[in-house]
Amino acid sequence: MCSASASLLDIDTNPMEFSMGKPRDTYKYQFKVGNKVVHGGITDDLERREKERKQEWPSGHIKQVGRQTTEDAARKWEKDKGY
């Protein structure tokens, strides 16, 4: 016997596949040197963006902020933060 809750556990929960609206394919990030945030923004590829930012700040690292979200929501976050 398979209950509805048991079958839900077997589903891959990729937000891209189950989103009813716009895809959640955009990352929010901060780029830090040590503990200091030197840049922030949004991207669809964190690895690529980190390589780009390391050209200006070689000792820095990227930190994802929250979960993947829609591009519209990410742009609002970026604007609200002043990045």
N, C-alpha and C positions, 0 to 999 in steps of 0.2 A: 504494500500500500504506500502510495506517495502523496503526502499532503502538500498543499499549496505552499506552505512555508518552507518545506524541505526542498521543493523544486526551485524556489528562489535562491537558495544557497548555491545551487549548481550553475547559476547564470554568471557569466563574466560581467562585472559591473563597470565596464569602460563607459565613461560619460558620453563619449562621442557616439556610441551605438544606441544609447537609450534616451538621449535627449529628445524631448518633444518639440523644443524650439530651436534656437540657433545653437550651433556646435560650441562646446566648451573646449576650445583649442588654443587659448591664449594664456600665457604665463605672465604673472606680475613678478618683478624681481627688484632686488637692490644689489648694487655692486659695492663691495666693501673693501677697504684697505685696512687690515686689522679689524677694529670694531667700528670704524668710522664709515658711514655711508657717503660715498663720493658721487654716486649716480643711481638713478632708479628709472624704471620704465616697464615696457611690456614687450613681449616677443612670442613668436610661435616656435622658437628653437633656442633653448637655454644654452646648449653647448656652443652653438655658433656665436651667440651674443657674448658669451664669456670670452671667447677667443678675440672678438672684436674689441671688447673693453680692455682686455689685457694689453693691447697695443699702447693704450694711453697709461694704464696703471698695471705694470707687469706683476706686482706682488699682490694684486687684488684677487678677489673671488666673488662668485655670484651666489646669491641667496634667494631661493624661491620664496615668494610671499603668498601664503594661502594656497588654495587649489587652483587648477586650471579653471578658466571662466570664459564667458563669451567675450568677443572682441569689444563689443559696446560697453560692457561692464568694466573691462580692463581699461579702456580709454577714459572712462569716468573716474576710475581710481587714480589713474595717472594724472589727470587734470586736477583732481581734488588734492593730491599730494604735491602738486607744483613741479613735477618732473618734466 
